[in-house]
Amino acid sequence: MSPNGRYLHVVASPFVSLWNALYFVFVTLLWSNLFGRKKEGIKSRRARYWNRTTYMASRSPRDGKRPCKSQSSFDEFEDDLPKDIAHLRAYHKQAYGYIAKALEIDEEGGGLSSKKRAVEFYKKGVYELETGLLINCDREGEEWEKARKLQDKMKSNLENTRERLDEL
């Protein structure tokens, strides 16, 4: 190779590398903007549909309201269920969320402030479980039998959560 060819190679290679890096970033951003927004549009349409059909327990347990509608429940079809069963499932789901968050915070360790946060989430979960257990599920039918089993599960979760609260 001639000295001029080596010189050209040494001088040009950083520019070529810079060009390739910029091209990669540009194409990646373009790709994510074009196709990422379509996914968000699909998700938002799906959320609007499910928002009309599913229920979830209230985020502020102290207000005493019935469960409110949710955007995050995609897996349950509750159109044909009685409202009491739908509410029971929503209270269970909300309690599960609170208790899972409390466990996550609790297992991370940390100081007194993280323990206090975990206790708050445990108490919210206990409230949701207690509220769900107040729902009367003594009617007959397969769905009501499932609801009674769910209430039994909620009772055991309530006992375990109270034991954990006593430890903290």
N, CA, C and O of each residue as an XYZ file, in Angstrom:
672
protein
N       0.844     -1.170      0.000
C       0.000      0.000      0.000
C       0.897      1.243      0.000
O       1.937      1.248      0.659
N       0.532      2.238     -0.688
C       1.340      3.449     -0.817
C       1.204      4.319      0.433
O       0.224      4.197      1.167
N       2.157      5.175      0.672
C       2.095      6.052      1.853
C       0.845      6.939      1.834
O       0.274      7.235      2.884
N       0.423      7.362      0.633
C      -0.781      8.188      0.565
C      -2.032      7.381      0.952
O      -2.951      7.923      1.566
N      -2.068      6.128      0.607
C      -3.199      5.273      0.953
C      -3.290      5.057      2.455
O      -4.382      5.070      3.022
N      -2.126      4.854      3.111
C      -2.127      4.703      4.567
C      -2.569      5.996      5.248
O      -3.335      5.970      6.211
N      -2.091      7.097      4.752
C      -2.454      8.391      5.310
C      -3.969      8.610      5.189
O      -4.618      9.044      6.141
N      -4.508      8.313      4.038
C      -5.946      8.469      3.818
C      -6.736      7.548      4.759
O      -7.767      7.942      5.304
N      -6.254      6.354      4.936
C      -6.914      5.393      5.818
C      -6.900      5.887      7.270
O      -7.924      5.804      7.949
N      -5.778      6.391      7.752
C      -5.644      6.864      9.131
C      -6.514      8.097      9.365
O      -7.124      8.231     10.426
N      -6.574      8.979      8.404
C      -7.349     10.206      8.554
C      -8.849      9.933      8.397
O      -9.663     10.515      9.114
N      -9.206      9.073      7.486
C     -10.614      8.868      7.167
C     -11.320      7.928      8.153
O     -12.530      8.062      8.336
N     -10.636      7.007      8.783
C     -11.309      6.029      9.639
C     -12.047      6.660     10.814
O     -13.143      6.187     11.113
N     -11.550      7.684     11.509
C     -12.360      8.292     12.577
C     -13.646      8.929     12.040
O     -14.688      8.863     12.693
N     -13.579      9.538     10.867
C     -14.769     10.141     10.281
C     -15.798      9.080      9.889
O     -17.001      9.269     10.070
N     -15.317      7.981      9.359
C     -16.222      6.893      8.989
C     -16.874      6.302     10.244
O     -18.070      6.009     10.244
N     -16.092      6.130     11.303
C     -16.645      5.606     12.554
C     -17.684      6.552     13.138
O     -18.739      6.110     13.594
N     -17.394      7.849     13.129
C     -18.348      8.837     13.617
C     -19.627      8.815     12.785
O     -20.731      8.868     13.329
N     -19.471      8.736     11.466
C     -20.634      8.666     10.586
C     -21.487      7.433     10.893
O     -22.713      7.528     10.949
N     -20.847      6.278     11.092
C     -21.587      5.049     11.407
C     -22.321      5.164     12.741
O     -23.454      4.698     12.861
N     -21.698      5.770     13.734
C     -22.344      5.940     15.028
C     -23.560      6.857     14.912
O     -24.625      6.536     15.439
N     -23.417      7.985     14.233
C     -24.542      8.910     14.048
C     -25.666      8.258     13.251
O     -26.840      8.436     13.576
N     -25.323      7.522     12.235
C     -26.317      6.832     11.425
C     -27.086      5.824     12.277
O     -28.310      5.733     12.181
N     -26.374      5.073     13.104
C     -27.012      4.084     13.969
C     -27.985      4.758     14.937
O     -29.115      4.296     15.099
N     -27.559      5.838     15.575
C     -28.420      6.542     16.520
C     -29.641      7.097     15.800
O     -30.760      6.967     16.297
N     -29.448      7.707     14.649
C     -30.557      8.285     13.901
C     -31.569      7.212     13.502
O     -32.772      7.397     13.687
N     -31.097      6.109     12.965
C     -31.999      5.039     12.526
C     -32.717      4.432     13.725
O     -33.907      4.130     13.637
N     -32.023      4.250     14.833
C     -32.640      3.695     16.028
C     -33.741      4.613     16.554
O     -34.833      4.147     16.880
N     -33.463      5.903     16.637
C     -34.483      6.848     17.104
C     -35.661      6.911     16.149
O     -36.813      6.945     16.581
N     -35.382      6.925     14.866
C     -36.450      6.966     13.878
C     -37.328      5.721     13.997
O     -38.556      5.813     13.980
N     -36.698      4.579     14.116
C     -37.417      3.305     14.223
C     -38.299      3.279     15.477
O     -39.466      2.892     15.413
N     -37.733      3.693     16.615
C     -38.516      3.660     17.854
C     -39.650      4.676     17.818
O     -40.724      4.409     18.355
N     -39.441      5.818     17.208
C     -40.519      6.801     17.116
C     -41.632      6.336     16.192
O     -42.811      6.535     16.486
N     -41.267      5.725     15.088
C     -42.295      5.272     14.159
C     -43.108      4.117     14.731
O     -44.338      4.135     14.687
N     -42.422      3.120     15.264
C     -43.121      1.924     15.712
C     -43.462      1.956     17.196
O     -44.392      1.267     17.616
N     -42.755      2.718     17.992
C     -43.060      2.834     19.415
C     -44.379      3.529     19.637
O     -45.142      3.130     20.517
N     -44.668      4.547     18.874
C     -45.922      5.283     19.038
C     -47.113      4.430     18.628
O     -48.191      4.561     19.209
N     -46.944      3.575     17.654
C     -48.051      2.707     17.265
C     -48.415      1.775     18.408
O     -49.595      1.529     18.656
N     -47.409      1.249     19.112
C     -47.686      0.370     20.246
C     -48.430      1.122     21.336
O     -49.363      0.583     21.931
N     -48.027      2.371     21.611
C     -48.713      3.160     22.628
C     -50.161      3.407     22.228
O     -51.052      3.378     23.077
N     -50.401      3.649     20.946
C     -51.765      3.856     20.472
C     -52.607      2.619     20.657
O     -53.772      2.710     21.046
N     -52.041      1.473     20.385
C     -52.768      0.215     20.578
C     -53.053      0.009     22.058
O     -54.159     -0.385     22.428
N     -52.061      0.273     22.912
C     -52.268      0.099     24.343
C     -53.344      1.038     24.859
O     -54.187      0.633     25.659
N     -53.326      2.284     24.413
C     -54.314      3.232     24.929
C     -55.722      2.863     24.466
O     -56.676      3.023     25.226
N     -55.870      2.374     23.235
C     -57.187      1.928     22.783
C     -57.658      0.745     23.606
O     -58.823      0.673     23.998
N     -56.736     -0.191     23.867
C     -57.071     -1.367     24.665
C     -57.446     -0.940     26.089
O     -58.382     -1.487     26.673
N     -56.729      0.020     26.641
C     -57.024      0.494     27.996
C     -58.391      1.161     28.054
O     -59.129      0.963     29.019
N     -58.741      1.947     27.042
C     -60.059      2.581     27.042
C     -61.159      1.534     27.001
O     -62.188      1.691     27.659
N     -60.955      0.459     26.231
C     -61.962     -0.597     26.155
C     -62.112     -1.296     27.503
O     -63.224     -1.474     28.000
N     -60.987     -1.689     28.087
C     -61.043     -2.428     29.337
C     -61.456     -1.537     30.494
O     -61.966     -2.029     31.501
N     -61.247     -0.252     30.368
C     -61.636      0.675     31.418
C     -63.136      0.616     31.657
O     -63.592      0.799     32.786
N     -63.890      0.366     30.629
C     -65.342      0.292     30.753
C     -65.807     -1.011     31.384
O     -66.913     -1.066     31.923
N     -64.995     -2.060     31.332
C     -65.508     -3.377     31.703
C     -64.921     -3.971     32.965
O     -65.446     -4.976     33.445
N     -63.874     -3.418     33.527
C     -63.260     -4.047     34.698
C     -63.239     -3.098     35.875
O     -63.324     -1.880     35.720
N     -63.126     -3.674     37.039
C     -63.134     -2.903     38.268
C     -61.862     -3.161     39.053
O     -61.221     -4.204     38.927
N     -61.523     -2.177     39.863
C     -60.369     -2.321     40.734
C     -60.651     -1.560     42.025
O     -61.339     -0.540     42.006
N     -60.138     -2.037     43.113
C     -60.411     -1.384     44.385
C     -59.849      0.029     44.407
O     -58.882      0.346     43.714
N     -60.457      0.839     45.193
C     -60.079      2.249     45.278
C     -58.632      2.404     45.715
O     -58.152      1.639     46.551
N     -57.940      3.377     45.163
C     -56.546      3.621     45.528
C     -56.445      4.303     46.890
O     -55.422      4.173     47.563
N     -57.466      5.012     47.303
C     -57.427      5.596     48.637
C     -58.452      4.872     49.491
O     -59.643      5.172     49.419
N     -58.001      3.921     50.297
C     -58.910      3.055     51.017
C     -59.762      3.765     52.063
O     -60.787      3.217     52.468
N     -59.393      4.935     52.509
C     -60.112      5.588     53.589
C     -61.407      6.250     53.136
O     -62.222      6.623     53.980
N     -61.622      6.408     51.843
C     -62.813      7.122     51.402
C     -64.078      6.260     51.437
O     -65.180      6.794     51.313
N     -63.946      4.953     51.603
C     -65.096      4.091     51.778
C     -65.913      3.860     50.520
O     -67.010      3.307     50.602
N     -65.426      4.256     49.386
C     -66.170      4.069     48.144
C     -66.031      2.647     47.650
O     -65.141      1.912     48.076
N     -66.897      2.273     46.767
C     -66.808      0.975     46.111
C     -65.597      0.989     45.179
O     -65.041      2.056     44.920
N     -65.183     -0.152     44.677
C     -64.055     -0.171     43.753
C     -64.314      0.698     42.540
O     -65.438      0.796     42.047
N     -63.252      1.322     42.073
C     -63.387      2.176     40.903
C     -62.887      1.429     39.667
O     -62.253      0.379     39.773
N     -63.180      1.981     38.514
C     -62.765      1.336     37.277
C     -61.260      1.484     37.090
O     -60.655      2.435     37.583
N     -60.671      0.550     36.384
C     -59.229      0.515     36.223
C     -58.830      0.421     34.768
O     -59.564     -0.102     33.930
N     -57.647      0.941     34.491
C     -57.096      0.814     33.147
C     -56.120     -0.345     33.055
O     -55.757     -0.767     31.957
N     -55.689     -0.867     34.210
C     -54.606     -1.839     34.187
C     -55.070     -3.289     34.199
O     -54.226     -4.185     34.196
N     -56.347     -3.556     34.212
C     -56.826     -4.932     34.252
C     -57.161     -5.397     32.846
O     -58.222     -5.078     32.311
N     -56.252     -6.148     32.258
C     -56.478     -6.653     30.912
C     -56.851     -8.119     30.904
O     -57.322     -8.636     29.892
N     -56.642     -8.805     32.042
C     -56.737    -10.254     32.022
C     -58.078    -10.801     32.467
O     -58.300    -12.005     32.342
N     -58.989     -9.978     32.982
C     -60.231    -10.521     33.510
C     -61.416    -10.035     32.690
O     -61.518     -8.857     32.349
N     -62.288    -10.947     32.390
C     -63.522    -10.600     31.704
C     -64.619    -10.634     32.747
O     -65.063    -11.713     33.142
N     -65.061     -9.480     33.199
C     -66.015     -9.412     34.284
C     -67.356     -8.869     33.830
O     -68.154     -8.436     34.661
N     -67.622     -8.882     32.543
C     -68.883     -8.344     32.055
C     -70.075     -9.117     32.588
O     -71.075     -8.521     32.989
N     -69.975    -10.446     32.596
C     -71.125    -11.265     32.954
C     -71.146    -11.656     34.432
O     -72.019    -12.420     34.845
N     -70.209    -11.155     35.236
C     -70.173    -11.483     36.655
C     -71.074    -10.547     37.452
O     -71.250     -9.384     37.090
N     -71.646    -11.067     38.544
C     -72.361    -10.165     39.451
C     -71.390     -9.126     40.027
O     -70.194     -9.385     40.161
N     -71.919     -7.959     40.360
C     -71.063     -6.870     40.836
C     -70.318     -7.240     42.108
O     -69.169     -6.837     42.286
N     -70.947     -7.995     42.989
C     -70.276     -8.367     44.235
C     -69.030     -9.203     43.973
O     -68.004     -9.004     44.623
N     -69.108    -10.126     43.037
C     -67.944    -10.956     42.718
C     -66.865    -10.107     42.054
O     -65.681    -10.262     42.350
N     -67.269     -9.221     41.167
C     -66.294     -8.339     40.521
C     -65.607     -7.459     41.555
O     -64.396     -7.246     41.486
N     -66.377     -6.946     42.513
C     -65.786     -6.120     43.562
C     -64.851     -6.945     44.444
O     -63.778     -6.477     44.826
N     -65.256     -8.164     44.762
C     -64.417     -9.038     45.574
C     -63.070     -9.271     44.884
O     -62.013     -9.167     45.507
N     -63.126     -9.585     43.605
C     -61.888     -9.803     42.853
C     -61.036     -8.543     42.805
O     -59.809     -8.604     42.881
N     -61.703     -7.400     42.679
C     -60.963     -6.143     42.629
C     -60.287     -5.848     43.962
O     -59.137     -5.410     43.996
N     -60.998     -6.086     45.057
C     -60.384     -5.874     46.369
C     -59.206     -6.821     46.563
O     -58.167     -6.428     47.095
N     -59.367     -8.057     46.136
C     -58.272     -9.020     46.255
C     -57.067     -8.574     45.429
O     -55.929     -8.633     45.894
N     -57.325     -8.134     44.221
C     -56.237     -7.707     43.344
C     -55.515     -6.491     43.916
O     -54.287     -6.420     43.876
N     -56.270     -5.543     44.443
C     -55.665     -4.342     45.018
C     -54.873     -4.700     46.268
O     -53.768     -4.195     46.464
N     -55.423     -5.564     47.113
C     -54.719     -5.994     48.317
C     -53.433     -6.716     47.945
O     -52.392     -6.503     48.566
N     -53.507     -7.560     46.942
C     -52.311     -8.269     46.481
C     -51.244     -7.272     46.035
O     -50.064     -7.443     46.340
N     -51.654     -6.246     45.324
C     -50.705     -5.229     44.874
C     -50.041     -4.511     46.032
O     -48.826     -4.312     46.031
N     -50.841     -4.118     47.028
C     -50.286     -3.434     48.190
C     -49.324     -4.331     48.960
O     -48.241     -3.898     49.355
N     -49.723     -5.576     49.171
C     -48.892     -6.487     49.961
C     -47.617     -6.840     49.209
O     -46.550     -6.950     49.813
N     -47.718     -7.018     47.897
C     -46.518     -7.302     47.103
C     -45.540     -6.131     47.168
O     -44.331     -6.332     47.287
N     -46.060     -4.925     47.091
C     -45.203     -3.737     47.192
C     -44.572     -3.658     48.570
O     -43.391     -3.334     48.693
N     -45.343     -3.951     49.605
C     -44.810     -3.933     50.968
C     -43.704     -4.972     51.133
O     -42.674     -4.697     51.749
N     -43.918     -6.155     50.587
C     -42.886     -7.201     50.669
C     -41.619     -6.780     49.937
O     -40.507     -7.020     50.406
N     -41.802     -6.157     48.792
C     -40.650     -5.696     48.012
C     -39.836     -4.683     48.820
O     -38.609     -4.772     48.878
N     -40.513     -3.732     49.434
C     -39.834     -2.719     50.240
C     -39.208     -3.368     51.466
O     -38.088     -3.034     51.852
N     -39.937     -4.295     52.075
C     -39.481     -4.969     53.288
C     -38.233     -5.795     53.023
O     -37.312     -5.800     53.840
N     -38.188     -6.490     51.899
C     -37.056     -7.353     51.590
C     -35.825     -6.574     51.141
O     -34.705     -7.080     51.225
N     -36.026     -5.340     50.661
C     -34.881     -4.522     50.269
C     -34.019     -4.173     51.463
O     -32.829     -3.894     51.321
N     -34.617     -4.191     52.626
C     -33.875     -3.785     53.811
C     -33.991     -2.284     53.973
O     -35.081     -1.724     53.855
N     -32.893     -1.641     54.238
C     -32.934     -0.197     54.404
C     -33.166      0.173     55.843
O     -33.083     -0.664     56.743
N     -33.455      1.429     56.047
C     -33.595      1.939     57.403
C     -35.023      1.971     57.886
O     -35.902      1.266     57.391
N     -35.213      2.817     58.872
C     -36.515      2.948     59.507
C     -37.571      3.490     58.549
O     -38.732      3.086     58.614
N     -37.179      4.394     57.667
C     -38.149      4.985     56.741
C     -38.704      3.937     55.769
O     -39.888      3.975     55.433
N     -37.866      3.013     55.322
C     -38.375      1.977     54.419
C     -39.295      1.011     55.164
O     -40.260      0.508     54.588
N     -39.006      0.750     56.429
C     -39.895     -0.103     57.227
C     -41.251      0.577     57.417
O     -42.293     -0.076     57.369
N     -41.228      1.895     57.632
C     -42.486      2.626     57.792
C     -43.307      2.579     56.509
O     -44.525      2.410     56.549
N     -42.636      2.729     55.376
C     -43.339      2.637     54.094
C     -43.937      1.257     53.902
O     -45.067      1.128     53.432
N     -43.184      0.221     54.263
C     -43.683     -1.149     54.138
C     -44.904     -1.343     55.033
O     -45.881     -1.971     54.625
N     -44.852     -0.807     56.249
C     -45.986     -0.934     57.173
C     -47.213     -0.242     56.595
O     -48.325     -0.755     56.720
N     -47.027      0.920     55.962
C     -48.157      1.625     55.349
C     -48.811      0.763     54.266
O     -50.035      0.654     54.202
N     -47.981      0.155     53.418
C     -48.533     -0.690     52.350
C     -49.200     -1.941     52.924
O     -50.237     -2.374     52.421
N     -48.611     -2.523     53.976
C     -49.251     -3.675     54.614
C     -50.624     -3.286     55.157
O     -51.590     -4.032     54.999
N     -50.711     -2.117     55.799
C     -51.993     -1.672     56.362
C     -53.026     -1.433     55.270
O     -54.202     -1.752     55.445
N     -52.592     -0.875     54.147
C     -53.515     -0.682     53.025
C     -54.006     -2.029     52.498
O     -55.182     -2.189     52.171
N     -53.088     -2.994     52.422
C     -53.471     -4.334     51.981
C     -54.440     -4.996     52.941
O     -55.390     -5.656     52.519
N     -54.197     -4.820     54.239
C     -55.102     -5.379     55.258
C     -56.486     -4.756     55.116
O     -57.497     -5.453     55.200
N     -56.530     -3.444     54.900
C     -57.822     -2.773     54.740
C     -58.582     -3.335     53.540
O     -59.781     -3.603     53.628
N     -57.878     -3.512     52.413
C     -58.526     -4.046     51.213
C     -59.016     -5.475     51.444
O     -60.105     -5.837     50.998
N     -58.222     -6.280     52.132
C     -58.645     -7.653     52.428
C     -59.869     -7.662     53.334
O     -60.821     -8.405     53.096
N     -59.838     -6.835     54.369
C     -60.987     -6.776     55.277
C     -62.251     -6.313     54.553
O     -63.338     -6.843     54.786
N     -62.101     -5.332     53.683
C     -63.252     -4.835     52.928
C     -63.794     -5.917     52.005
O     -65.009     -6.073     51.880
N     -62.915     -6.658     51.364
C     -63.358     -7.745     50.498
C     -64.037     -8.868     51.259
O     -64.951     -9.511     50.743
N     -63.593     -9.104     52.479
C     -64.209    -10.166     53.284
C     -65.598     -9.794     53.788
O     -66.358    -10.669     54.204
N     -65.936     -8.523     53.756
C     -67.268     -8.082     54.163
C     -68.339     -8.373     53.113
O     -69.532     -8.319     53.411
N     -67.920     -8.680     51.900
C     -68.872     -8.956     50.822
C     -69.526    -10.316     51.065
O     -68.844    -11.300     51.353
N     -70.833    -10.360     50.947
C     -71.601    -11.577     51.198
C     -71.578    -12.470     49.943
O     -72.025    -12.061     48.871
N     -71.058    -13.675     50.096
C     -70.955    -14.615     48.965
C     -71.672    -15.925     49.279
O     -71.123    -17.002     49.046
N     -72.879    -15.844     49.801
C     -73.572    -17.071     50.202
C     -74.584    -17.570     49.178
O     -75.388    -18.449     49.487
N     -74.558    -17.035     47.995
C     -75.477    -17.509     46.955
C     -74.946    -18.788     46.329
O     -73.821    -19.206     46.602
N     -75.764    -19.404     45.487
C     -75.377    -20.674     44.877
C     -74.889    -20.461     43.449
O     -75.276    -19.507     42.775
N     -74.038    -21.366     43.014
C     -73.518    -21.322     41.661
C     -72.007    -21.469     41.651
O     -71.337    -21.302     42.671
N     -71.489    -21.785     40.470
C     -70.061    -22.024     40.320
C     -69.236    -20.772     40.617
O     -68.211    -20.844     41.294
N     -69.684    -19.632     40.111
C     -68.954    -18.385     40.336
C     -68.941    -18.006     41.814
O     -67.940    -17.497     42.320
N     -70.043    -18.252     42.498
C     -70.110    -17.935     43.920
C     -69.226    -18.877     44.725
O     -68.660    -18.479     45.743
N     -69.105    -20.129     44.273
C     -68.195    -21.069     44.935
C     -66.750    -20.581     44.791
O     -65.971    -20.623     45.743
N     -66.409    -20.122     43.593
C     -65.071    -19.556     43.380
C     -64.852    -18.332     44.267
O     -63.760    -18.125     44.796
N     -65.894    -17.530     44.420
C     -65.787    -16.332     45.263
C     -65.550    -16.721     46.720
O     -64.761    -16.077     47.412
N     -66.226    -17.768     47.191
C     -66.015    -18.227     48.567
C     -64.596    -18.740     48.753
O     -63.980    -18.497     49.790
N     -64.069    -19.450     47.753
C     -62.680    -19.923     47.829
C     -61.709    -18.741     47.847
O     -60.709    -18.757     48.565
N     -62.015    -17.722     47.054
C     -61.181    -16.532     47.045
C     -61.218    -15.844     48.405
O     -60.197    -15.345     48.880
N     -62.393    -15.818     49.031
C     -62.482    -15.234     50.362
C     -61.688    -16.046     51.389
O     -61.083    -15.472     52.294
N     -61.687    -17.374     51.255
C     -60.868    -18.203     52.141
C     -59.384    -17.871     51.965
O     -58.637    -17.771     52.938
N     -58.981    -17.705     50.724
C     -57.604    -17.333     50.435
C     -57.289    -15.950     51.022
O     -56.203    -15.722     51.555
N     -58.247    -15.047     50.915
C     -58.059    -13.706     51.462
C     -57.936    -13.753     52.989
O     -57.172    -12.984     53.573
N     -58.687    -14.655     53.638
C     -58.583    -14.799     55.090
C     -57.186    -15.242     55.495
O     -56.601    -14.697     56.430
N     -56.655    -16.235     54.787
C     -55.310    -16.700     55.131
C     -54.263    -15.625     54.842
O     -53.310    -15.470     55.606
N     -54.432    -14.883     53.745
C     -53.517    -13.780     53.457
C     -53.600    -12.706     54.536
O     -52.587    -12.114     54.910
N     -54.800    -12.458     55.029
C     -54.994    -11.461     56.076
C     -54.270    -11.889     57.352
O     -53.608    -11.073     57.993
N     -54.393    -13.154     57.720
C     -53.697    -13.653     58.903
C     -52.189    -13.523     58.755
O     -51.504    -13.065     59.670
N     -51.673    -13.930     57.591
C     -50.229    -13.844     57.361
C     -49.736    -12.400     57.360
O     -48.657    -12.106     57.875
N     -50.520    -11.513     56.787
C     -50.120    -10.109     56.735
C     -50.130     -9.499     58.127
O     -49.234     -8.731     58.477
N     -51.136     -9.835     58.922
C     -51.183     -9.316     60.295
C     -50.002     -9.834     61.114
O     -49.436     -9.098     61.922
N     -49.629    -11.103     60.905
C     -48.455    -11.647     61.604
C     -47.199    -10.878     61.216
O     -46.362    -10.570     62.064
N     -47.075    -10.572     59.930
C     -45.902     -9.825     59.470
C     -45.901     -8.407     60.044
O     -44.850     -7.884     60.412
N     -47.069     -7.796     60.118
C     -47.173     -6.458     60.718
C     -46.761     -6.491     62.185
O     -46.091     -5.577     62.665
N     -47.161     -7.544     62.901
C     -46.780     -7.665     64.304
C     -45.268     -7.801     64.461
O     -44.698     -7.305     65.433
N     -44.608     -8.480     63.498
C     -43.153     -8.620     63.547
C     -42.449     -7.288     63.340
O     -41.404     -7.027     63.936
N     -43.034     -6.444     62.484
C     -42.410     -5.147     62.210
C     -42.718     -4.184     63.343
O     -42.285     -3.032     63.310
